Amino acid sequence: MTGAAEYPFKDTEPLRCPAEFIRRQDEEPVGRVRLASGEDAWLVTRYADIRGLLGDPRFRPWVPGTGSADGGGLLFTMSGPAHARLRRIAAKALTPRRIELLRPRLETLAAESAAKLISQGQPADVLNGFAIPFALASLSELLGVPQSVRDELRSWTDSIVAVFTAPSYEEMAEAAQKLGGYLAELVETKRNAPGDDLLTGLIEARDDSGDSLRPDEITQLAFAIVIAGYVPPSNALAQAVLRLAVEPALPRDPAGIPALVEELLRQDQSSATDQGRVAVEDAEIGGVPIRAGEFVLAPLRAGNHDRRRFPEPELVDPARTPGHLTFGHGPHHCLGAALARTELQAGLTALLAAAPRLRLAVPFEELAWRRMFLTLRGPVDVPVTW
């Protein structure tokens, strides 16, 4: 293919939606791009088109950078009846009500993490000193991972997600094998000695017909929870704090945190990965024909900044009507959305309680950024003072 724009787009401001997304929404809402991985794809940028794509059965998941339409059989890449069954049963354990029952423990973890950050003195790095430890502690508590294994859990997970920044499929495969092996052992432990953790909930979950998950399916689901519940929430929390630090006029009162979190999730530029799909039959998006076998990429952050759905999208407005795409849509809407929301609410509330005058410790222009998940950028650190 010739003439296709290189993606991700260059010269973008880290906290702002790339201007090229906005241009394309007006002039070329469905257009061709070439990814840094060397693959060609259609890039979809309008809210309505992205939402339609994610719910369209003529497209199935594709992971950019894998070099094929086969994403490796992970929950993220499953489709059809098998995927629907897995989600249907898992949803019985991952209900908003169950997550709400976990809120007090998450709030305690957040307060402990915030206190530890403050005790280190000023300036302090919110990403590595608060957001990442809090996300890992939350995951470990939810799944019932013993304290003695948590350092290994982080090491394995770091190696797996590092494939998106410095591709080493051998390293990823080895770490994934170790993590999968450990989680399989943990599932067996919980089957013999149930606890009050989320993993036990998945083991005990039944759908309306009484169907339950097999041990290997629970292991696969736990694997997905670890991957999805580590880097994205860590970055979302760090980005939320960064936004508050550079925009001191934003409201910080505890009662307004839930609405603020929703708007910060919509604004987020580094946590929601672009959604990849491959057409399984000829179709069209926004009037553009898509042939079977062609790849399609949907940047959720572009849809979140489509002024057709969100007037003045660059403004942070907690009173805005909800409906962002950060957790996806359709059959692959994030199963852990309620958990992520609760973590972000607890994390922000605890940090602002500990440091109400929190602000960035260095000029914004001095922050270092790194490429993540092929197409996103996240801060290397977020130094703050108070």
Secondary structure as UniProt FT lines:
FT   STRAND          5..7
FT   TURN            14..15
FT   HELIX           19..27
FT   STRAND          30..35
FT   TURN            36..37
FT   STRAND          40..44
FT   HELIX           47..54
FT   TURN            57..58
FT   STRAND          59..61
FT   TURN            64..65
FT   HELIX           75..77
FT   HELIX           80..90
FT   TURN            91..93
FT   HELIX           96..119
FT   STRAND          124..125
FT   HELIX           127..131
FT   HELIX           132..143
FT   HELIX           147..149
FT   HELIX           150..161
FT   HELIX           162..164
FT   HELIX           169..192
FT   HELIX           198..204
FT   TURN            208..209
FT   HELIX           215..228
FT   TURN            229..230
FT   HELIX           231..246
FT   TURN            248..249
FT   HELIX           254..256
FT   HELIX           257..267
FT   STRAND          275..279
FT   STRAND          283..285
FT   TURN            286..287
FT   STRAND          288..290
FT   TURN            292..293
FT   STRAND          295..298
FT   HELIX           300..303
FT   TURN            304..305
FT   TURN            307..309
FT   TURN            313..314
FT   TURN            318..319
FT   TURN            326..327
FT   HELIX           330..332
FT   TURN            335..336
FT   HELIX           337..354
FT   TURN            356..357
FT   STRAND          359..360
FT   HELIX           364..366
FT   STRAND          369..372
FT   TURN            373..375
FT   STRAND          376..379
FT   STRAND          383..385
//
